[in-house]
Amino acid sequence: MSDRKDNATGLPLAGIRVLDLATFIAGPFTAAILSEFGAEVIKVEQPGHGDPLRAFGTPSRRGDGYCWLSEQRNKKSITLDLRKPDGAALFKRLIANADAACENFRPGTLEKWGLGYDVLSALNPGLVLLRISGYGQDGPYKDRPGFARIAHAFGGLSYLTGMPGGPPLTPGSTSLADYISGLYGAVGVLLALRARAATGKGQEIDVALYESIFRVLDEMAPLYAATGFVRPRLGLGTANVCPHGHFECGDGEWVAIACTSDKMWARMAEVLGRPALADDARYRTAAKRVENRDDVDGLVSAFTLSMPRTQLMEKCVAGDVPIAPIYSIAETFADPQYKARQTIVGMTEPETGEEVAVPNVLPRLSATPGRIASLGPPLGNANREVYGGELGLSDAEIAALQEQGVI
């Protein structure tokens, strides 16, 4: 750990510097998590247009997309073309004072630029390098491009999504694989920094998008290996337990109900007004309920369709049955639980004065909670601070590098 101090002093990662070379979501999400808990993150972007994520989605008043403002929080931006020899040379100077770096290029890209881990670790033996890619750093598919949608498909999640007999659907419209991989990346960086504290040496971290998805498929791998069973698309329900799915209400709204045990089913039977169902031989155990899934779901569905969602919620909450409304984003903003925990917070974008709502910091630490100090930065907003103040380049040298397209 360096002895740098900034306004994050007192947070768990204060004094840690991270160079974020990655684009879009996965690697940058790792860096954002680290920044929330005190790490200084310098976002390294291509001169001229920066990270393509800036232009992704709906533009804010500043011009950068709202996704950029939210997901690149707390970072400083510098521009640097790593493909140019002078750019690579500047990067080597920066890496000497870094604790970690994040990249999500195709495997071999950094090596092609003369910036492989062998080169970087020779300059900084304690460097931790996170490498996120679609298929990982080795294997026959390592050179294929990868995105979250590709990972959802290859990792086995898309196959499960949809109605029985229907086509595989998109598992939500968010980049789930990117975010999960970013979380694994953050865990990896923290583990590597912990190991470095004992050994003094850094290491590489290899995260594949598809493996992050495959890792969260519960019993599917061991079950297939043992029995050959291939879980089909189950539509509104789920495997192994029932009733455990989505149910329509009388007013056209939807809820999720989760009865994961026989005890929960007994509560559900009470709410249904049919307590005898808890001891009915057809439904008494989880295995029997799954065997008679259509009957069980039919009983619950008839009940939910008989009343509006508000009334159904009241009955199930009173009966201690796990239930939640299936919310649109608009409904999350109005919900008292979201408000009480400040799950959504407002940040002011200083250039335009626009108030931007973003998800709050996770996880919640009681003694050293993370913070959102700033939204995603304007392109190159730290060029002068880093190149002039830290590396000592003169105004003339900085101007020349800009003219040459290096920064």
Contacts in CASP RR format, 6 or more apart in sequence:
PFRMAT RR
TARGET T0000
AUTHOR 0000-0000-0000
METHOD contacts of the structure
MODEL  1
MSDRKDNATGLPLAGIRVLDLATFIAGPFTAAILSEFGAEVIKVEQPGHG
DPLRAFGTPSRRGDGYCWLSEQRNKKSITLDLRKPDGAALFKRLIANADA
ACENFRPGTLEKWGLGYDVLSALNPGLVLLRISGYGQDGPYKDRPGFARI
AHAFGGLSYLTGMPGGPPLTPGSTSLADYISGLYGAVGVLLALRARAATG
KGQEIDVALYESIFRVLDEMAPLYAATGFVRPRLGLGTANVCPHGHFECG
DGEWVAIACTSDKMWARMAEVLGRPALADDARYRTAAKRVENRDDVDGLV
SAFTLSMPRTQLMEKCVAGDVPIAPIYSIAETFADPQYKARQTIVGMTEP
ETGEEVAVPNVLPRLSATPGRIASLGPPLGNANREVYGGELGLSDAEIAA
LQEQGVI
1 15 0 8 1.000
1 16 0 8 1.000
1 99 0 8 1.000
2 15 0 8 1.000
2 16 0 8 1.000
2 17 0 8 1.000
2 97 0 8 1.000
2 99 0 8 1.000
3 15 0 8 1.000
4 15 0 8 1.000
4 17 0 8 1.000
4 40 0 8 1.000
5 14 0 8 1.000
5 15 0 8 1.000
6 14 0 8 1.000
6 15 0 8 1.000
6 38 0 8 1.000
6 40 0 8 1.000
7 373 0 8 1.000
8 14 0 8 1.000
8 15 0 8 1.000
8 38 0 8 1.000
8 39 0 8 1.000
8 40 0 8 1.000
8 371 0 8 1.000
8 373 0 8 1.000
10 38 0 8 1.000
10 368 0 8 1.000
11 37 0 8 1.000
11 38 0 8 1.000
11 368 0 8 1.000
11 370 0 8 1.000
11 371 0 8 1.000
12 37 0 8 1.000
12 38 0 8 1.000
12 365 0 8 1.000
12 368 0 8 1.000
13 34 0 8 1.000
13 37 0 8 1.000
13 38 0 8 1.000
13 39 0 8 1.000
14 38 0 8 1.000
14 39 0 8 1.000
15 38 0 8 1.000
15 39 0 8 1.000
15 40 0 8 1.000
15 99 0 8 1.000
16 34 0 8 1.000
16 38 0 8 1.000
16 39 0 8 1.000
16 40 0 8 1.000
16 99 0 8 1.000
16 100 0 8 1.000
16 193 0 8 1.000
17 39 0 8 1.000
17 40 0 8 1.000
17 41 0 8 1.000
17 42 0 8 1.000
17 97 0 8 1.000
17 98 0 8 1.000
17 99 0 8 1.000
17 100 0 8 1.000
18 31 0 8 1.000
18 34 0 8 1.000
18 35 0 8 1.000
18 39 0 8 1.000
18 40 0 8 1.000
18 41 0 8 1.000
18 42 0 8 1.000
18 98 0 8 1.000
18 99 0 8 1.000
18 100 0 8 1.000
18 101 0 8 1.000
18 102 0 8 1.000
18 189 0 8 1.000
19 41 0 8 1.000
19 42 0 8 1.000
19 44 0 8 1.000
19 91 0 8 1.000
19 94 0 8 1.000
19 95 0 8 1.000
19 98 0 8 1.000
19 100 0 8 1.000
19 101 0 8 1.000
19 102 0 8 1.000
20 27 0 8 1.000
20 28 0 8 1.000
20 31 0 8 1.000
20 41 0 8 1.000
20 42 0 8 1.000
20 43 0 8 1.000
20 44 0 8 1.000
20 75 0 8 1.000
20 101 0 8 1.000
20 102 0 8 1.000
21 44 0 8 1.000
21 82 0 8 1.000
21 101 0 8 1.000
21 102 0 8 1.000
21 103 0 8 1.000
21 105 0 8 1.000
22 28 0 8 1.000
22 30 0 8 1.000
22 31 0 8 1.000
22 102 0 8 1.000
22 103 0 8 1.000
22 104 0 8 1.000
22 105 0 8 1.000
22 132 0 8 1.000
23 51 0 8 1.000
23 52 0 8 1.000
23 53 0 8 1.000
23 104 0 8 1.000
24 51 0 8 1.000
24 52 0 8 1.000
24 53 0 8 1.000
24 56 0 8 1.000
24 104 0 8 1.000
24 175 0 8 1.000
24 178 0 8 1.000
25 53 0 8 1.000
25 71 0 8 1.000
25 148 0 8 1.000
25 175 0 8 1.000
25 178 0 8 1.000
25 179 0 8 1.000
25 182 0 8 1.000
26 104 0 8 1.000
26 132 0 8 1.000
26 148 0 8 1.000
26 175 0 8 1.000
26 177 0 8 1.000
26 178 0 8 1.000
26 179 0 8 1.000
26 181 0 8 1.000
26 182 0 8 1.000
26 207 0 8 1.000
26 209 0 8 1.000
27 102 0 8 1.000
27 103 0 8 1.000
27 104 0 8 1.000
27 130 0 8 1.000
27 132 0 8 1.000
27 178 0 8 1.000
27 181 0 8 1.000
27 182 0 8 1.000
27 185 0 8 1.000
28 43 0 8 1.000
28 51 0 8 1.000
28 53 0 8 1.000
28 71 0 8 1.000
28 72 0 8 1.000
28 102 0 8 1.000
29 71 0 8 1.000
29 178 0 8 1.000
29 179 0 8 1.000
29 181 0 8 1.000
29 182 0 8 1.000
29 183 0 8 1.000
29 186 0 8 1.000
30 102 0 8 1.000
30 130 0 8 1.000
30 132 0 8 1.000
30 182 0 8 1.000
30 183 0 8 1.000
30 185 0 8 1.000
30 186 0 8 1.000
30 189 0 8 1.000
31 39 0 8 1.000
31 41 0 8 1.000
31 43 0 8 1.000
31 75 0 8 1.000
31 102 0 8 1.000
32 41 0 8 1.000
32 71 0 8 1.000
32 72 0 8 1.000
32 73 0 8 1.000
32 74 0 8 1.000
32 75 0 8 1.000
33 182 0 8 1.000
33 183 0 8 1.000
33 186 0 8 1.000
34 41 0 8 1.000
34 100 0 8 1.000
34 186 0 8 1.000
34 189 0 8 1.000
35 41 0 8 1.000
35 73 0 8 1.000
35 74 0 8 1.000
35 75 0 8 1.000
36 73 0 8 1.000
36 74 0 8 1.000
36 361 0 8 1.000
36 370 0 8 1.000
36 371 0 8 1.000
36 372 0 8 1.000
37 361 0 8 1.000
37 365 0 8 1.000
37 368 0 8 1.000
37 370 0 8 1.000
38 74 0 8 1.000
38 370 0 8 1.000
38 371 0 8 1.000
39 99 0 8 1.000
39 100 0 8 1.000
40 76 0 8 1.000
41 74 0 8 1.000
41 75 0 8 1.000
41 76 0 8 1.000
42 75 0 8 1.000
42 76 0 8 1.000
42 77 0 8 1.000
42 78 0 8 1.000
42 94 0 8 1.000
42 382 0 8 1.000
42 386 0 8 1.000
43 51 0 8 1.000
43 72 0 8 1.000
43 75 0 8 1.000
43 76 0 8 1.000
43 77 0 8 1.000
43 78 0 8 1.000
43 377 0 8 1.000
44 78 0 8 1.000
44 79 0 8 1.000
44 80 0 8 1.000
44 82 0 8 1.000
44 91 0 8 1.000
45 51 0 8 1.000
45 77 0 8 1.000
45 78 0 8 1.000
45 79 0 8 1.000
45 80 0 8 1.000
45 379 0 8 1.000
45 380 0 8 1.000
46 79 0 8 1.000
46 81 0 8 1.000
47 79 0 8 1.000
47 80 0 8 1.000
47 81 0 8 1.000
47 402 0 8 1.000
47 405 0 8 1.000
47 406 0 8 1.000
47 407 0 8 1.000
48 79 0 8 1.000
48 379 0 8 1.000
49 55 0 8 1.000
49 379 0 8 1.000
50 79 0 8 1.000
50 379 0 8 1.000
51 68 0 8 1.000
51 72 0 8 1.000
53 67 0 8 1.000
53 68 0 8 1.000
53 71 0 8 1.000
53 72 0 8 1.000
54 64 0 8 1.000
54 65 0 8 1.000
54 68 0 8 1.000
54 379 0 8 1.000
55 65 0 8 1.000
56 65 0 8 1.000
56 67 0 8 1.000
56 68 0 8 1.000
57 65 0 8 1.000
57 66 0 8 1.000
57 67 0 8 1.000
58 65 0 8 1.000
58 66 0 8 1.000
59 65 0 8 1.000
59 66 0 8 1.000
60 66 0 8 1.000
60 68 0 8 1.000
60 69 0 8 1.000
60 349 0 8 1.000
60 352 0 8 1.000
60 354 0 8 1.000
60 356 0 8 1.000
61 349 0 8 1.000
61 352 0 8 1.000
61 353 0 8 1.000
61 354 0 8 1.000
62 69 0 8 1.000
62 349 0 8 1.000
62 351 0 8 1.000
62 352 0 8 1.000
62 354 0 8 1.000
62 378 0 8 1.000
64 376 0 8 1.000
64 378 0 8 1.000
66 356 0 8 1.000
68 376 0 8 1.000
69 347 0 8 1.000
69 349 0 8 1.000
69 356 0 8 1.000
69 358 0 8 1.000
69 375 0 8 1.000
69 376 0 8 1.000
70 356 0 8 1.000
70 358 0 8 1.000
70 359 0 8 1.000
70 375 0 8 1.000
70 376 0 8 1.000
71 376 0 8 1.000
72 375 0 8 1.000
72 376 0 8 1.000
72 377 0 8 1.000
73 347 0 8 1.000
73 358 0 8 1.000
73 372 0 8 1.000
73 373 0 8 1.000
73 374 0 8 1.000
73 375 0 8 1.000
73 376 0 8 1.000
74 371 0 8 1.000
74 372 0 8 1.000
74 373 0 8 1.000
74 374 0 8 1.000
74 376 0 8 1.000
75 374 0 8 1.000
75 376 0 8 1.000
75 377 0 8 1.000
76 377 0 8 1.000
76 381 0 8 1.000
76 382 0 8 1.000
76 385 0 8 1.000
76 386 0 8 1.000
77 376 0 8 1.000
77 377 0 8 1.000
77 378 0 8 1.000
77 379 0 8 1.000
77 380 0 8 1.000
77 381 0 8 1.000
77 382 0 8 1.000
78 380 0 8 1.000
78 382 0 8 1.000
78 383 0 8 1.000
78 386 0 8 1.000
78 387 0 8 1.000
78 407 0 8 1.000
79 379 0 8 1.000
79 380 0 8 1.000
79 383 0 8 1.000
79 407 0 8 1.000
80 87 0 8 1.000
80 90 0 8 1.000
80 91 0 8 1.000
80 406 0 8 1.000
80 407 0 8 1.000
81 87 0 8 1.000
81 405 0 8 1.000
81 406 0 8 1.000
81 407 0 8 1.000
82 88 0 8 1.000
82 91 0 8 1.000
82 110 0 8 1.000
82 113 0 8 1.000
82 115 0 8 1.000
83 113 0 8 1.000
84 404 0 8 1.000
84 405 0 8 1.000
84 406 0 8 1.000
86 401 0 8 1.000
86 404 0 8 1.000
86 406 0 8 1.000
87 406 0 8 1.000
87 407 0 8 1.000
88 113 0 8 1.000
88 114 0 8 1.000
88 115 0 8 1.000
90 387 0 8 1.000
90 391 0 8 1.000
90 401 0 8 1.000
90 406 0 8 1.000
90 407 0 8 1.000
91 115 0 8 1.000
92 115 0 8 1.000
92 119 0 8 1.000
92 120 0 8 1.000
92 123 0 8 1.000
93 391 0 8 1.000
94 386 0 8 1.000
94 391 0 8 1.000
95 101 0 8 1.000
95 120 0 8 1.000
95 123 0 8 1.000
95 124 0 8 1.000
95 127 0 8 1.000
96 123 0 8 1.000
96 124 0 8 1.000
97 124 0 8 1.000
97 390 0 8 1.000
98 124 0 8 1.000
98 127 0 8 1.000
99 126 0 8 1.000
99 127 0 8 1.000
99 128 0 8 1.000
99 193 0 8 1.000
100 127 0 8 1.000
100 128 0 8 1.000
100 129 0 8 1.000
100 130 0 8 1.000
100 189 0 8 1.000
100 192 0 8 1.000
100 193 0 8 1.000
101 120 0 8 1.000
101 127 0 8 1.000
101 128 0 8 1.000
101 129 0 8 1.000
101 130 0 8 1.000
102 130 0 8 1.000
102 132 0 8 1.000
102 185 0 8 1.000
102 189 0 8 1.000
103 109 0 8 1.000
103 110 0 8 1.000
103 129 0 8 1.000
103 130 0 8 1.000
103 131 0 8 1.000
103 132 0 8 1.000
104 131 0 8 1.000
104 132 0 8 1.000
104 133 0 8 1.000
105 133 0 8 1.000
106 133 0 8 1.000
106 142 0 8 1.000
106 143 0 8 1.000
106 145 0 8 1.000
107 131 0 8 1.000
107 133 0 8 1.000
107 136 0 8 1.000
107 137 0 8 1.000
107 138 0 8 1.000
107 142 0 8 1.000
107 143 0 8 1.000
108 116 0 8 1.000
110 116 0 8 1.000
110 117 0 8 1.000
117 127 0 8 1.000
117 129 0 8 1.000
117 204 0 8 1.000
120 127 0 8 1.000
120 129 0 8 1.000
121 127 0 8 1.000
121 129 0 8 1.000
121 202 0 8 1.000
125 200 0 8 1.000
125 201 0 8 1.000
125 202 0 8 1.000
126 196 0 8 1.000
126 200 0 8 1.000
126 201 0 8 1.000
126 202 0 8 1.000
127 202 0 8 1.000
128 189 0 8 1.000
128 192 0 8 1.000
128 193 0 8 1.000
128 196 0 8 1.000
128 202 0 8 1.000
128 203 0 8 1.000
128 205 0 8 1.000
129 203 0 8 1.000
129 204 0 8 1.000
129 205 0 8 1.000
130 185 0 8 1.000
130 188 0 8 1.000
130 189 0 8 1.000
130 204 0 8 1.000
130 205 0 8 1.000
130 207 0 8 1.000
131 137 0 8 1.000
131 204 0 8 1.000
131 205 0 8 1.000
131 206 0 8 1.000
131 207 0 8 1.000
132 181 0 8 1.000
132 182 0 8 1.000
132 185 0 8 1.000
132 207 0 8 1.000
132 208 0 8 1.000
132 209 0 8 1.000
133 142 0 8 1.000
133 146 0 8 1.000
133 207 0 8 1.000
133 208 0 8 1.000
133 209 0 8 1.000
134 144 0 8 1.000
134 145 0 8 1.000
134 146 0 8 1.000
134 147 0 8 1.000
134 150 0 8 1.000
134 151 0 8 1.000
134 208 0 8 1.000
134 209 0 8 1.000
134 210 0 8 1.000
135 141 0 8 1.000
135 142 0 8 1.000
135 144 0 8 1.000
135 146 0 8 1.000
135 154 0 8 1.000
135 208 0 8 1.000
135 209 0 8 1.000
135 210 0 8 1.000
136 142 0 8 1.000
136 206 0 8 1.000
136 207 0 8 1.000
136 208 0 8 1.000
136 211 0 8 1.000
137 204 0 8 1.000
137 206 0 8 1.000
146 209 0 8 1.000
147 175 0 8 1.000
147 209 0 8 1.000
148 175 0 8 1.000
148 176 0 8 1.000
148 177 0 8 1.000
148 178 0 8 1.000
148 209 0 8 1.000
149 158 0 8 1.000
149 170 0 8 1.000
150 209 0 8 1.000
150 210 0 8 1.000
151 177 0 8 1.000
151 181 0 8 1.000
151 208 0 8 1.000
151 209 0 8 1.000
151 210 0 8 1.000
151 212 0 8 1.000
151 213 0 8 1.000
152 158 0 8 1.000
152 170 0 8 1.000
152 171 0 8 1.000
152 176 0 8 1.000
152 177 0 8 1.000
152 213 0 8 1.000
153 159 0 8 1.000
153 168 0 8 1.000
154 210 0 8 1.000
154 213 0 8 1.000
155 210 0 8 1.000
155 211 0 8 1.000
155 213 0 8 1.000
155 214 0 8 1.000
155 217 0 8 1.000
156 213 0 8 1.000
156 214 0 8 1.000
156 217 0 8 1.000
157 171 0 8 1.000
157 176 0 8 1.000
157 213 0 8 1.000
157 217 0 8 1.000
158 168 0 8 1.000
158 169 0 8 1.000
158 170 0 8 1.000
158 171 0 8 1.000
159 168 0 8 1.000
159 233 0 8 1.000
160 168 0 8 1.000
160 171 0 8 1.000
160 231 0 8 1.000
160 233 0 8 1.000
160 234 0 8 1.000
161 168 0 8 1.000
161 169 0 8 1.000
161 170 0 8 1.000
161 171 0 8 1.000
161 233 0 8 1.000
162 168 0 8 1.000
162 169 0 8 1.000
162 233 0 8 1.000
162 235 0 8 1.000
163 233 0 8 1.000
163 235 0 8 1.000
163 236 0 8 1.000
164 232 0 8 1.000
164 233 0 8 1.000
164 234 0 8 1.000
164 235 0 8 1.000
165 232 0 8 1.000
165 233 0 8 1.000
166 233 0 8 1.000
168 233 0 8 1.000
176 213 0 8 1.000
177 209 0 8 1.000
177 210 0 8 1.000
177 212 0 8 1.000
177 213 0 8 1.000
178 209 0 8 1.000
180 212 0 8 1.000
180 213 0 8 1.000
180 215 0 8 1.000
180 216 0 8 1.000
181 207 0 8 1.000
181 208 0 8 1.000
181 209 0 8 1.000
181 212 0 8 1.000
182 207 0 8 1.000
182 212 0 8 1.000
184 207 0 8 1.000
184 212 0 8 1.000
184 215 0 8 1.000
185 205 0 8 1.000
185 207 0 8 1.000
188 205 0 8 1.000
188 207 0 8 1.000
189 205 0 8 1.000
192 202 0 8 1.000
192 203 0 8 1.000
192 205 0 8 1.000
195 201 0 8 1.000
195 202 0 8 1.000
195 203 0 8 1.000
196 202 0 8 1.000
196 203 0 8 1.000
214 221 0 8 1.000
219 240 0 8 1.000
220 231 0 8 1.000
223 229 0 8 1.000
223 231 0 8 1.000
224 230 0 8 1.000
231 239 0 8 1.000
236 245 0 8 1.000
236 246 0 8 1.000
236 247 0 8 1.000
236 297 0 8 1.000
237 244 0 8 1.000
237 245 0 8 1.000
237 246 0 8 1.000
237 297 0 8 1.000
238 244 0 8 1.000
238 245 0 8 1.000
239 290 0 8 1.000
240 286 0 8 1.000
240 290 0 8 1.000
241 258 0 8 1.000
241 259 0 8 1.000
241 260 0 8 1.000
241 261 0 8 1.000
241 286 0 8 1.000
241 289 0 8 1.000
241 290 0 8 1.000
242 259 0 8 1.000
242 286 0 8 1.000
242 289 0 8 1.000
242 290 0 8 1.000
242 293 0 8 1.000
242 296 0 8 1.000
242 297 0 8 1.000
243 257 0 8 1.000
243 259 0 8 1.000
243 265 0 8 1.000
243 268 0 8 1.000
243 289 0 8 1.000
243 296 0 8 1.000
243 297 0 8 1.000
243 299 0 8 1.000
243 300 0 8 1.000
244 257 0 8 1.000
244 258 0 8 1.000
244 259 0 8 1.000
244 260 0 8 1.000
245 256 0 8 1.000
245 257 0 8 1.000
245 258 0 8 1.000
246 254 0 8 1.000
246 255 0 8 1.000
246 256 0 8 1.000
246 257 0 8 1.000
246 326 0 8 1.000
247 254 0 8 1.000
247 255 0 8 1.000
247 256 0 8 1.000
247 257 0 8 1.000
247 297 0 8 1.000
247 300 0 8 1.000
247 301 0 8 1.000
247 304 0 8 1.000
247 305 0 8 1.000
248 254 0 8 1.000
248 301 0 8 1.000
248 304 0 8 1.000
248 305 0 8 1.000
249 255 0 8 1.000
249 304 0 8 1.000
249 305 0 8 1.000
249 307 0 8 1.000
249 308 0 8 1.000
249 309 0 8 1.000
249 312 0 8 1.000
250 304 0 8 1.000
250 305 0 8 1.000
250 306 0 8 1.000
250 307 0 8 1.000
250 308 0 8 1.000
250 309 0 8 1.000
251 308 0 8 1.000
251 309 0 8 1.000
252 309 0 8 1.000
253 308 0 8 1.000
253 309 0 8 1.000
253 325 0 8 1.000
253 326 0 8 1.000
254 309 0 8 1.000
254 325 0 8 1.000
254 326 0 8 1.000
255 304 0 8 1.000
255 309 0 8 1.000
255 312 0 8 1.000
255 313 0 8 1.000
255 316 0 8 1.000
255 323 0 8 1.000
255 324 0 8 1.000
255 325 0 8 1.000
255 326 0 8 1.000
256 323 0 8 1.000
256 324 0 8 1.000
256 325 0 8 1.000
256 326 0 8 1.000
257 268 0 8 1.000
257 300 0 8 1.000
257 304 0 8 1.000
257 316 0 8 1.000
257 321 0 8 1.000
257 322 0 8 1.000
257 323 0 8 1.000
258 264 0 8 1.000
258 322 0 8 1.000
258 323 0 8 1.000
259 265 0 8 1.000
259 267 0 8 1.000
259 268 0 8 1.000
259 321 0 8 1.000
259 322 0 8 1.000
260 322 0 8 1.000
261 286 0 8 1.000
262 278 0 8 1.000
262 284 0 8 1.000
262 285 0 8 1.000
262 286 0 8 1.000
264 321 0 8 1.000
264 322 0 8 1.000
265 277 0 8 1.000
265 278 0 8 1.000
265 283 0 8 1.000
265 286 0 8 1.000
265 289 0 8 1.000
266 275 0 8 1.000
266 278 0 8 1.000
267 319 0 8 1.000
267 320 0 8 1.000
267 321 0 8 1.000
268 300 0 8 1.000
268 321 0 8 1.000
269 275 0 8 1.000
269 276 0 8 1.000
269 277 0 8 1.000
269 278 0 8 1.000
270 278 0 8 1.000
270 319 0 8 1.000
271 303 0 8 1.000
271 315 0 8 1.000
271 316 0 8 1.000
271 318 0 8 1.000
271 319 0 8 1.000
271 321 0 8 1.000
272 299 0 8 1.000
272 300 0 8 1.000
272 303 0 8 1.000
274 299 0 8 1.000
277 283 0 8 1.000
277 299 0 8 1.000
278 284 0 8 1.000
281 288 0 8 1.000
282 288 0 8 1.000
282 292 0 8 1.000
282 295 0 8 1.000
283 289 0 8 1.000
283 292 0 8 1.000
283 295 0 8 1.000
283 296 0 8 1.000
289 296 0 8 1.000
303 312 0 8 1.000
304 312 0 8 1.000
307 315 0 8 1.000
309 325 0 8 1.000
312 323 0 8 1.000
313 323 0 8 1.000
313 325 0 8 1.000
316 322 0 8 1.000
316 323 0 8 1.000
317 323 0 8 1.000
325 331 0 8 1.000
327 335 0 8 1.000
332 338 0 8 1.000
332 343 0 8 1.000
332 344 0 8 1.000
333 344 0 8 1.000
333 357 0 8 1.000
337 343 0 8 1.000
338 344 0 8 1.000
341 360 0 8 1.000
342 360 0 8 1.000
343 359 0 8 1.000
343 360 0 8 1.000
344 357 0 8 1.000
344 358 0 8 1.000
344 359 0 8 1.000
344 360 0 8 1.000
345 357 0 8 1.000
345 358 0 8 1.000
345 359 0 8 1.000
345 360 0 8 1.000
345 372 0 8 1.000
346 355 0 8 1.000
346 356 0 8 1.000
346 357 0 8 1.000
346 358 0 8 1.000
347 355 0 8 1.000
347 356 0 8 1.000
347 357 0 8 1.000
347 358 0 8 1.000
347 372 0 8 1.000
347 374 0 8 1.000
347 375 0 8 1.000
348 354 0 8 1.000
348 355 0 8 1.000
348 356 0 8 1.000
349 355 0 8 1.000
349 356 0 8 1.000
349 375 0 8 1.000
351 378 0 8 1.000
356 375 0 8 1.000
358 372 0 8 1.000
358 375 0 8 1.000
360 372 0 8 1.000
361 369 0 8 1.000
361 370 0 8 1.000
361 371 0 8 1.000
361 372 0 8 1.000
383 398 0 8 1.000
383 407 0 8 1.000
384 398 0 8 1.000
387 393 0 8 1.000
387 398 0 8 1.000
387 401 0 8 1.000
387 407 0 8 1.000
388 394 0 8 1.000
388 398 0 8 1.000
393 401 0 8 1.000
398 407 0 8 1.000
401 407 0 8 1.000
END
